[in-house]
Amino acid sequence: MSNCAIVGINWGDEGKGRMVDLIAREYDIVCRYQGGNNAGHTIVNEYGKFALHLIPSGICLPGVVNVLGNGVVVDIEDLWKEMSALKDAGVPITPENFKISDRATIVFPYHRALDGLEEARLKDKKYGSTLRGIAPVYSDKYQKKTIMVGELLYPEYLEKRLASILEWKNLTIQNVYGADPYKLSDMLAWCKEFGEKLAPYICNTTKYMYDAQAAGKNIMFEAQLGALRDIDFGIYPYTTSSNVIGAYAPIGAGIPGHKLTNSIGVMKAYSSCVGDGPFVTELAMTEEEKHALREAGHEYGAATGRPRRVGPIDLVATRYGVEMQGATSIALTKLDVLSYMDKIPLCAHYEIDGVQTDDFPFPVLLDRAKPVMEYMPGWQCDISGARRWEDLPEAARSYVEYVEKAIGCPIGYVSVGAERESLILR
């Protein structure tokens, strides 16, 4: 039996989806344990190319059961659209291979609206939200004023509880933001429309997961975003609203008494970031250099389409992410993207107020941090066809080995393309 987490080491968008899609064939279950539809995992396989926002990235693999855990917040409308798109592409989705926790939390249309209203109020101080309602729904959850997915199966109870919640929520919508209130009848109709479609997939996934553990099944936990977006350990307040670190995986999956056996951290061969907040490594490149890297890596958000901020690999932030994720091995993605460079930049240290440091600082100090750079020779040749470590040019191997030593964690996978087979196992 193996409990493995696939987690992000940096700011998210590291390529976790393609790693789950690749490695999940060795597992019986893939479980998303936190977050919502505010980020996407892109996978490429025989069915096509998909940006999955809620459905676990093992959905295309035969024999793999995919679970949305209790720690996930679910926009049921968006989930149904995602399921429909996959089905239209020929991907089989049934209650046997896809299960939704009855304890997961529903993201309502008013959560999405509140997200936009608050970002508009903040103006130039906004957090860079994806406007999917994630912060408002997690806030409501911890005030005990949300609806669980399982309540869709009990319409009489749902109506009474939603009426009480909506009365409270409309006070904020009207009196704080001056927006129009939401009607109970509209929200109940929304619940009915999508609740009836999703009802066959809703179940007690905690019991399912515990039974699977008892039967010796192998479970993979799929994270959203990266360590630097974790609500407790990230670049607060420019974080997501949930715990993305692997230690939370058993809790968000519904089996809190179990432990991880290994944690595969995913990171890019350079840095990328969607959203606002401090991003030290981008200071090391000119706008022209950043544009070239963004285009080479096709760096646009899977959920939003927004251009990602980019920069050289940040070894200070990455080392911190490895520690926070308890990574036992690393998957290094998009090494091929760097092939156009004649020399490869690395942010090796930070300088804060004239003092060089290798420690990732407290968030308020990040705006004062400057990157201290080192450079390595480039390889300037196409490496996308490499399938063995020996196939890579010496300069590419040296770069990987340097990063491995600097972050203190073995790099077991090196990705040289988006396709499943474009991977080197070390």
One Martini backbone bead per residue (centre of mass of N, CA, C, O) as a GRO file, in nm:
protein
  426
    1MET     BB    1   0.096   0.036   0.022
    2SER     BB    2   0.032   0.375  -0.112
    3ASN     BB    3   0.095   0.726  -0.016
    4CYS     BB    4   0.074   0.983  -0.262
    5ALA     BB    5   0.199   1.307  -0.328
    6ILE     BB    6   0.116   1.576  -0.552
    7VAL     BB    7   0.319   1.870  -0.548
    8GLY     BB    8   0.388   2.205  -0.506
    9ILE     BB    9   0.677   2.415  -0.473
   10ASN     BB   10   0.563   2.691  -0.555
   11TRP     BB   11   0.307   2.894  -0.725
   12GLY     BB   12   0.231   2.706  -0.936
   13ASP     BB   13   0.214   2.570  -1.248
   14GLU     BB   14   0.431   2.307  -1.269
   15GLY     BB   15   0.289   2.013  -1.371
   16LYS     BB   16   0.100   1.808  -1.211
   17GLY     BB   17  -0.097   1.680  -1.413
   18ARG     BB   18   0.113   1.521  -1.588
   19MET     BB   19   0.214   1.350  -1.344
   20VAL     BB   20  -0.049   1.214  -1.274
   21ASP     BB   21  -0.108   1.097  -1.555
   22LEU     BB   22   0.148   0.918  -1.538
   23ILE     BB   23   0.153   0.784  -1.233
   24ALA     BB   24  -0.150   0.678  -1.179
   25ARG     BB   25  -0.120   0.385  -1.302
   26GLU     BB   26   0.000   0.290  -1.005
   27TYR     BB   27  -0.295   0.357  -0.911
   28ASP     BB   28  -0.630   0.342  -0.780
   29ILE     BB   29  -0.628   0.645  -0.658
   30VAL     BB   30  -0.749   0.987  -0.709
   31CYS     BB   31  -0.714   1.281  -0.488
   32ARG     BB   32  -0.870   1.568  -0.419
   33TYR     BB   33  -0.807   1.794  -0.117
   34GLN     BB   34  -0.823   2.094  -0.247
   35GLY     BB   35  -0.985   2.347  -0.349
   36GLY     BB   36  -1.077   2.449  -0.681
   37ASN     BB   37  -1.142   2.632  -0.995
   38ASN     BB   38  -0.866   2.833  -0.973
   39ALA     BB   39  -0.718   2.590  -1.119
   40GLY     BB   40  -0.508   2.415  -1.361
   41HIS     BB   41  -0.467   2.090  -1.517
   42THR     BB   42  -0.260   1.986  -1.768
   43ILE     BB   43  -0.343   1.742  -2.020
   44VAL     BB   44  -0.190   1.487  -2.242
   45ASN     BB   45  -0.363   1.261  -2.466
   46GLU     BB   46  -0.560   1.047  -2.654
   47TYR     BB   47  -0.811   1.258  -2.611
   48GLY     BB   48  -0.625   1.513  -2.550
   49LYS     BB   49  -0.659   1.848  -2.431
   50PHE     BB   50  -0.663   1.942  -2.075
   51ALA     BB   51  -0.824   2.162  -1.832
   52LEU     BB   52  -0.828   2.083  -1.502
   53HIS     BB   53  -1.013   2.208  -1.211
   54LEU     BB   54  -1.148   1.941  -1.046
   55ILE     BB   55  -1.079   1.697  -1.183
   56PRO     BB   56  -0.887   1.452  -1.166
   57SER     BB   57  -0.593   1.348  -1.355
   58GLY     BB   58  -0.703   1.026  -1.367
   59ILE     BB   59  -0.963   1.009  -1.560
   60CYS     BB   60  -0.816   0.868  -1.828
   61LEU     BB   61  -0.771   0.612  -1.653
   62PRO     BB   62  -0.804   0.292  -1.639
   63GLY     BB   63  -0.911   0.187  -1.310
   64VAL     BB   64  -0.936   0.477  -1.197
   65VAL     BB   65  -1.022   0.647  -0.907
   66ASN     BB   66  -1.201   0.957  -0.862
   67VAL     BB   67  -1.164   1.214  -0.602
   68LEU     BB   68  -1.359   1.442  -0.413
   69GLY     BB   69  -1.293   1.588  -0.137
   70ASN     BB   70  -1.378   1.758   0.158
   71GLY     BB   71  -1.157   2.001   0.094
   72VAL     BB   72  -1.335   2.082  -0.136
   73VAL     BB   73  -1.455   2.333  -0.363
   74VAL     BB   74  -1.779   2.333  -0.540
   75ASP     BB   75  -1.872   2.410  -0.861
   76ILE     BB   76  -2.138   2.255  -0.998
   77GLU     BB   77  -2.149   2.388  -1.275
   78ASP     BB   78  -1.851   2.359  -1.360
   79LEU     BB   79  -1.831   2.054  -1.321
   80TRP     BB   80  -2.039   1.972  -1.535
   81LYS     BB   81  -1.890   2.098  -1.774
   82GLU     BB   82  -1.634   1.927  -1.744
   83MET     BB   83  -1.766   1.652  -1.774
   84SER     BB   84  -1.894   1.701  -2.054
   85ALA     BB   85  -1.630   1.753  -2.211
   86LEU     BB   86  -1.508   1.474  -2.158
   87LYS     BB   87  -1.736   1.303  -2.274
   88ASP     BB   88  -1.722   1.427  -2.563
   89ALA     BB   89  -1.413   1.303  -2.586
   90GLY     BB   90  -1.455   0.992  -2.449
   91VAL     BB   91  -1.459   1.009  -2.145
   92PRO     BB   92  -1.519   0.807  -1.884
   93ILE     BB   93  -1.803   0.887  -1.658
   94THR     BB   94  -1.866   0.740  -1.342
   95PRO     BB   95  -1.950   0.623  -1.027
   96GLU     BB   96  -1.692   0.430  -1.040
   97ASN     BB   97  -1.462   0.676  -1.134
   98PHE     BB   98  -1.650   0.903  -0.977
   99LYS     BB   99  -1.624   1.098  -0.667
  100ILE     BB  100  -1.823   1.284  -0.426
  101SER     BB  101  -1.817   1.445  -0.148
  102ASP     BB  102  -2.061   1.513   0.094
  103ARG     BB  103  -1.842   1.727   0.246
  104ALA     BB  104  -1.827   1.916   0.043
  105THR     BB  105  -1.818   2.245  -0.084
  106ILE     BB  106  -2.024   2.499  -0.203
  107VAL     BB  107  -2.016   2.711  -0.481
  108PHE     BB  108  -2.172   3.005  -0.526
  109PRO     BB  109  -2.263   3.272  -0.713
  110TYR     BB  110  -2.214   3.474  -0.468
  111HIS     BB  111  -1.915   3.412  -0.439
  112ARG     BB  112  -1.823   3.519  -0.709
  113ALA     BB  113  -1.932   3.807  -0.672
  114LEU     BB  114  -1.770   3.878  -0.413
  115ASP     BB  115  -1.494   3.859  -0.537
  116GLY     BB  116  -1.530   4.099  -0.736
  117LEU     BB  117  -1.617   4.318  -0.533
  118GLU     BB  118  -1.356   4.312  -0.360
  119GLU     BB  119  -1.149   4.373  -0.582
  120ALA     BB  120  -1.278   4.646  -0.655
  121ARG     BB  121  -1.239   4.777  -0.376
  122LEU     BB  122  -0.920   4.743  -0.363
  123LYS     BB  123  -0.786   4.765  -0.633
  124ASP     BB  124  -0.446   4.820  -0.598
  125LYS     BB  125  -0.483   4.592  -0.340
  126LYS     BB  126  -0.518   4.342  -0.471
  127TYR     BB  127  -0.471   3.971  -0.483
  128GLY     BB  128  -0.542   3.816  -0.758
  129SER     BB  129  -0.798   3.692  -0.823
  130THR     BB  130  -0.998   3.451  -1.013
  131LEU     BB  131  -1.314   3.481  -0.948
  132ARG     BB  132  -1.435   3.186  -0.803
  133GLY     BB  133  -1.501   3.210  -0.476
  134ILE     BB  134  -1.290   3.100  -0.266
  135ALA     BB  135  -1.260   3.294  -0.028
  136PRO     BB  136  -1.563   3.321   0.051
  137VAL     BB  137  -1.618   3.013   0.104
  138TYR     BB  138  -1.403   2.963   0.322
  139SER     BB  139  -1.505   3.175   0.513
  140ASP     BB  140  -1.788   3.048   0.550
  141LYS     BB  141  -1.701   2.772   0.654
  142TYR     BB  142  -1.566   2.898   0.926
  143GLN     BB  143  -1.874   3.010   0.991
  144LYS     BB  144  -2.093   2.790   0.923
  145LYS     BB  145  -2.207   2.909   0.604
  146THR     BB  146  -2.256   2.634   0.438
  147ILE     BB  147  -2.287   2.393   0.172
  148MET     BB  148  -2.312   2.066   0.129
  149VAL     BB  149  -2.330   1.838  -0.115
  150GLY     BB  150  -2.524   1.634   0.043
  151GLU     BB  151  -2.770   1.844   0.066
  152LEU     BB  152  -2.887   1.792  -0.222
  153LEU     BB  153  -3.040   1.517  -0.113
  154TYR     BB  154  -3.203   1.738   0.092
  155PRO     BB  155  -3.427   1.969   0.010
  156GLU     BB  156  -3.565   2.060   0.275
  157TYR     BB  157  -3.312   2.126   0.432
  158LEU     BB  158  -3.180   2.311   0.224
  159GLU     BB  159  -3.390   2.540   0.223
  160LYS     BB  160  -3.360   2.626   0.521
  161ARG     BB  161  -3.054   2.678   0.523
  162LEU     BB  162  -3.032   2.872   0.278
  163ALA     BB  163  -3.218   3.091   0.384
  164SER     BB  164  -3.038   3.171   0.623
  165ILE     BB  165  -2.777   3.232   0.468
  166LEU     BB  166  -2.891   3.442   0.261
  167GLU     BB  167  -2.978   3.652   0.461
  168TRP     BB  168  -2.688   3.705   0.559
  169LYS     BB  169  -2.541   3.756   0.283
  170ASN     BB  170  -2.718   4.003   0.183
  171LEU     BB  171  -2.609   4.209   0.382
  172THR     BB  172  -2.337   4.234   0.236
  173ILE     BB  173  -2.420   4.283  -0.059
  174GLN     BB  174  -2.587   4.545   0.007
  175ASN     BB  175  -2.434   4.714   0.249
  176VAL     BB  176  -2.130   4.698   0.140
  177TYR     BB  177  -2.170   4.689  -0.202
  178GLY     BB  178  -2.455   4.763  -0.340
  179ALA     BB  179  -2.596   4.505  -0.428
  180ASP     BB  180  -2.786   4.265  -0.540
  181PRO     BB  181  -2.979   4.034  -0.432
  182TYR     BB  182  -3.040   3.701  -0.358
  183LYS     BB  183  -3.252   3.444  -0.453
  184LEU     BB  184  -3.380   3.159  -0.337
  185SER     BB  185  -3.513   3.045  -0.594
  186ASP     BB  186  -3.255   3.057  -0.768
  187MET     BB  187  -3.073   2.875  -0.588
  188LEU     BB  188  -3.257   2.625  -0.591
  189ALA     BB  189  -3.258   2.585  -0.898
  190TRP     BB  190  -2.954   2.545  -0.921
  191CYS     BB  191  -2.937   2.299  -0.736
  192LYS     BB  192  -3.132   2.120  -0.894
  193GLU     BB  193  -2.997   2.108  -1.170
  194PHE     BB  194  -2.705   2.002  -1.062
  195GLY     BB  195  -2.782   1.795  -0.845
  196GLU     BB  196  -2.919   1.585  -1.033
  197LYS     BB  197  -2.662   1.528  -1.205
  198LEU     BB  198  -2.465   1.456  -0.941
  199ALA     BB  199  -2.595   1.244  -0.749
  200PRO     BB  200  -2.451   0.966  -0.842
  201TYR     BB  201  -2.155   1.083  -0.720
  202ILE     BB  202  -2.258   1.103  -0.433
  203CYS     BB  203  -2.066   1.031  -0.129
  204ASN     BB  204  -1.895   0.841   0.115
  205THR     BB  205  -1.558   0.884   0.089
  206THR     BB  206  -1.446   0.801   0.359
  207LYS     BB  207  -1.535   0.508   0.350
  208TYR     BB  208  -1.404   0.442   0.083
  209MET     BB  209  -1.108   0.508   0.172
  210TYR     BB  210  -1.089   0.315   0.413
  211ASP     BB  211  -1.153   0.059   0.254
  212ALA     BB  212  -0.913   0.089   0.061
  213GLN     BB  213  -0.696   0.073   0.272
  214ALA     BB  214  -0.777  -0.210   0.385
  215ALA     BB  215  -0.729  -0.334   0.080
  216GLY     BB  216  -0.445  -0.200  -0.028
  217LYS     BB  217  -0.463   0.059  -0.168
  218ASN     BB  218  -0.350   0.301  -0.394
  219ILE     BB  219  -0.281   0.650  -0.314
  220MET     BB  220  -0.342   0.964  -0.472
  221PHE     BB  221  -0.253   1.306  -0.411
  222GLU     BB  222  -0.397   1.610  -0.535
  223ALA     BB  223  -0.272   1.920  -0.590
  224GLN     BB  224  -0.302   2.269  -0.559
  225LEU     BB  225  -0.070   2.442  -0.636
  226GLY     BB  226   0.166   2.586  -0.400
  227ALA     BB  227   0.350   2.648  -0.120
  228LEU     BB  228   0.337   2.975  -0.174
  229ARG     BB  229  -0.005   2.940  -0.143
  230ASP     BB  230  -0.028   2.883   0.139
  231ILE     BB  231  -0.207   2.998   0.408
  232ASP     BB  232   0.043   2.954   0.620
  233PHE     BB  233   0.333   2.929   0.420
  234GLY     BB  234   0.302   3.162   0.242
  235ILE     BB  235   0.256   3.485   0.069
  236TYR     BB  236   0.112   3.648   0.275
  237PRO     BB  237  -0.196   3.729   0.121
  238TYR     BB  238  -0.086   3.576  -0.161
  239THR     BB  239  -0.303   3.338  -0.145
  240THR     BB  240  -0.478   3.096  -0.075
  241SER     BB  241  -0.761   2.932   0.127
  242SER     BB  242  -0.565   2.679   0.160
  243ASN     BB  243  -0.412   2.368   0.210
  244VAL     BB  244  -0.148   2.246  -0.008
  245ILE     BB  245  -0.004   2.066   0.159
  246GLY     BB  246   0.062   1.731   0.208
  247ALA     BB  247  -0.024   1.709   0.514
  248TYR     BB  248  -0.340   1.759   0.430
  249ALA     BB  249  -0.439   1.525   0.252
  250PRO     BB  250  -0.582   1.322   0.450
  251ILE     BB  251  -0.794   1.528   0.537
  252GLY     BB  252  -0.914   1.621   0.251
  253ALA     BB  253  -0.978   1.299   0.187
  254GLY     BB  254  -1.091   1.151   0.473
  255ILE     BB  255  -0.795   1.025   0.616
  256PRO     BB  256  -0.647   1.144   0.895
  257GLY     BB  257  -0.498   0.865   1.005
  258HIS     BB  258  -0.305   0.898   0.766
  259LYS     BB  259  -0.001   0.854   0.580
  260LEU     BB  260   0.263   0.937   0.406
  261THR     BB  261   0.514   0.781   0.200
  262ASN     BB  262   0.514   1.010  -0.031
  263SER     BB  263   0.661   1.315  -0.203
  264ILE     BB  264   0.596   1.479  -0.507
  265GLY     BB  265   0.770   1.739  -0.638
  266VAL     BB  266   0.680   2.018  -0.843
  267MET     BB  267   0.894   2.176  -1.094
  268LYS     BB  268   1.048   2.411  -1.266
  269ALA     BB  269   1.327   2.526  -1.458
  270TYR     BB  270   1.162   2.772  -1.374
  271SER     BB  271   0.966   3.063  -1.324
  272SER     BB  272   0.614   3.097  -1.217
  273CYS     BB  273   0.323   3.335  -1.209
  274VAL     BB  274  -0.002   3.389  -1.078
  275GLY     BB  275  -0.047   3.697  -0.980
  276ASP     BB  276   0.001   3.858  -0.700
  277GLY     BB  277   0.294   3.962  -0.556
  278PRO     BB  278   0.582   3.848  -0.462
  279PHE     BB  279   0.867   3.812  -0.723
  280VAL     BB  280   1.191   3.808  -0.728
  281THR     BB  281   1.299   3.672  -1.003
  282GLU     BB  282   1.186   3.892  -1.212
  283LEU     BB  283   1.424   4.105  -1.157
  284ALA     BB  284   1.643   3.939  -1.351
  285MET     BB  285   1.466   4.053  -1.594
  286THR     BB  286   1.373   4.164  -1.874
  287GLU     BB  287   1.103   4.214  -2.067
  288GLU     BB  288   1.219   4.064  -2.310
  289GLU     BB  289   1.304   3.804  -2.156
  290LYS     BB  290   1.023   3.736  -2.045
  291HIS     BB  291   0.880   3.708  -2.314
  292ALA     BB  292   1.051   3.475  -2.424
  293LEU     BB  293   0.983   3.273  -2.195
  294ARG     BB  294   0.675   3.279  -2.218
  295GLU     BB  295   0.665   3.175  -2.511
  296ALA     BB  296   0.831   2.913  -2.478
  297GLY     BB  297   0.622   2.814  -2.227
  298HIS     BB  298   0.329   2.897  -2.246
  299GLU     BB  299   0.250   3.138  -2.016
  300TYR     BB  300  -0.077   3.051  -1.936
  301GLY     BB  301  -0.351   3.025  -1.770
  302ALA     BB  302  -0.571   2.756  -1.737
  303ALA     BB  303  -0.818   2.921  -1.600
  304THR     BB  304  -0.766   3.239  -1.728
  305GLY     BB  305  -0.527   3.321  -1.952
  306ARG     BB  306  -0.313   3.454  -1.805
  307PRO     BB  307  -0.026   3.594  -1.786
  308ARG     BB  308   0.268   3.494  -1.672
  309ARG     BB  309   0.500   3.523  -1.452
  310VAL     BB  310   0.860   3.544  -1.499
  311GLY     BB  311   1.170   3.350  -1.430
  312PRO     BB  312   1.410   3.232  -1.283
  313ILE     BB  313   1.523   3.019  -1.088
  314ASP     BB  314   1.437   2.970  -0.731
  315LEU     BB  315   1.628   2.843  -0.477
  316VAL     BB  316   1.509   2.961  -0.220
  317ALA     BB  317   1.205   2.895  -0.264
  318THR     BB  318   1.244   2.594  -0.333
  319ARG     BB  319   1.367   2.493  -0.070
  320TYR     BB  320   1.122   2.572   0.098
  321GLY     BB  321   0.912   2.399  -0.055
  322VAL     BB  322   1.042   2.127   0.008
  323GLU     BB  323   1.006   2.147   0.314
  324MET     BB  324   0.692   2.195   0.327
  325GLN     BB  325   0.635   1.918   0.153
  326GLY     BB  326   0.821   1.679   0.213
  327ALA     BB  327   1.006   1.597  -0.011
  328THR     BB  328   1.139   1.293  -0.173
  329SER     BB  329   1.087   1.408  -0.468
  330ILE     BB  330   1.151   1.529  -0.809
  331ALA     BB  331   0.978   1.714  -1.068
  332LEU     BB  332   1.117   1.834  -1.366
  333THR     BB  333   0.995   2.085  -1.570
  334LYS     BB  334   1.064   2.232  -1.876
  335LEU     BB  335   1.362   2.205  -1.982
  336ASP     BB  336   1.321   2.265  -2.292
  337VAL     BB  337   1.266   2.577  -2.275
  338LEU     BB  338   1.588   2.651  -2.230
  339SER     BB  339   1.724   2.590  -2.519
  340TYR     BB  340   1.758   2.904  -2.626
  341MET     BB  341   1.983   2.949  -2.428
  342ASP     BB  342   2.323   3.042  -2.369
  343LYS     BB  343   2.236   3.116  -2.069
  344ILE     BB  344   2.161   3.017  -1.731
  345PRO     BB  345   1.961   3.143  -1.491
  346LEU     BB  346   2.011   3.191  -1.126
  347CYS     BB  347   1.862   3.212  -0.812
  348ALA     BB  348   2.073   3.168  -0.530
  349HIS     BB  349   2.000   3.441  -0.377
  350TYR     BB  350   1.950   3.686  -0.132
  351GLU     BB  351   1.896   4.045  -0.080
  352ILE     BB  352   1.866   4.217   0.242
  353ASP     BB  353   1.974   4.506   0.329
  354GLY     BB  354   2.276   4.398   0.227
  355VAL     BB  355   2.201   4.091   0.293
  356GLN     BB  356   2.284   3.770   0.252
  357THR     BB  357   2.053   3.492   0.168
  358ASP     BB  358   1.901   3.143   0.200
  359ASP     BB  359   1.643   3.242   0.334
  360PHE     BB  360   1.315   3.245   0.354
  361PRO     BB  361   1.116   3.504   0.413
  362PHE     BB  362   0.918   3.700   0.548
  363PRO     BB  363   0.675   3.847   0.366
  364VAL     BB  364   0.748   4.159   0.429
  365LEU     BB  365   1.054   4.117   0.296
  366LEU     BB  366   1.019   4.056  -0.015
  367ASP     BB  367   1.019   4.357  -0.128
  368ARG     BB  368   1.346   4.372  -0.038
  369ALA     BB  369   1.429   4.161  -0.232
  370LYS     BB  370   1.720   4.040  -0.407
  371PRO     BB  371   1.870   3.893  -0.667
  372VAL     BB  372   2.124   3.641  -0.676
  373MET     BB  373   2.330   3.559  -0.942
  374GLU     BB  374   2.367   3.283  -1.170
  375TYR     BB  375   2.554   3.095  -1.429
  376MET     BB  376   2.494   2.871  -1.705
  377PRO     BB  377   2.537   2.677  -1.954
  378GLY     BB  378   2.403   2.616  -2.246
  379TRP     BB  379   2.271   2.398  -2.525
  380GLN     BB  380   2.121   2.472  -2.790
  381CYS     BB  381   1.905   2.225  -2.814
  382ASP     BB  382   1.702   1.966  -2.885
  383ILE     BB  383   1.538   1.764  -2.605
  384SER     BB  384   1.248   1.629  -2.662
  385GLY     BB  385   1.373   1.326  -2.743
  386ALA     BB  386   1.452   1.256  -2.468
  387ARG     BB  387   1.466   0.935  -2.251
  388ARG     BB  388   1.754   0.963  -2.137
  389TRP     BB  389   2.002   1.086  -1.952
  390GLU     BB  390   2.220   1.042  -2.182
  391ASP     BB  391   2.066   1.227  -2.402
  392LEU     BB  392   2.168   1.460  -2.264
  393PRO     BB  393   2.337   1.720  -2.244
  394GLU     BB  394   2.576   1.822  -2.031
  395ALA     BB  395   2.451   2.098  -1.956
  396ALA     BB  396   2.175   1.983  -1.864
  397ARG     BB  397   2.282   1.794  -1.645
  398SER     BB  398   2.424   2.013  -1.477
  399TYR     BB  399   2.175   2.173  -1.407
  400VAL     BB  400   2.022   1.953  -1.253
  401GLU     BB  401   2.248   1.892  -1.043
  402TYR     BB  402   2.259   2.173  -0.922
  403VAL     BB  403   1.967   2.189  -0.824
  404GLU     BB  404   1.964   1.937  -0.649
  405LYS     BB  405   2.179   2.039  -0.447
  406ALA     BB  406   2.043   2.315  -0.366
  407ILE     BB  407   1.757   2.171  -0.256
  408GLY     BB  408   1.794   1.875  -0.120
  409CYS     BB  409   1.669   1.693  -0.370
  410PRO     BB  410   1.581   1.447  -0.563
  411ILE     BB  411   1.574   1.401  -0.919
  412GLY     BB  412   1.353   1.167  -1.082
  413TYR     BB  413   1.229   1.381  -1.291
  414VAL     BB  414   1.237   1.473  -1.651
  415SER     BB  415   1.093   1.718  -1.846
  416VAL     BB  416   1.061   1.758  -2.233
  417GLY     BB  417   0.735   1.768  -2.231
  418ALA     BB  418   0.381   1.727  -2.246
  419GLU     BB  419   0.394   1.443  -2.290
  420ARG     BB  420   0.405   1.149  -2.137
  421GLU     BB  421   0.685   1.046  -2.287
  422SER     BB  422   0.835   1.329  -2.200
  423LEU     BB  423   1.046   1.141  -2.006
  424ILE     BB  424   1.286   1.118  -1.739
  425LEU     BB  425   1.434   0.857  -1.563
  426ARG     BB  426   1.663   0.839  -1.272
   0.00000   0.00000   0.00000
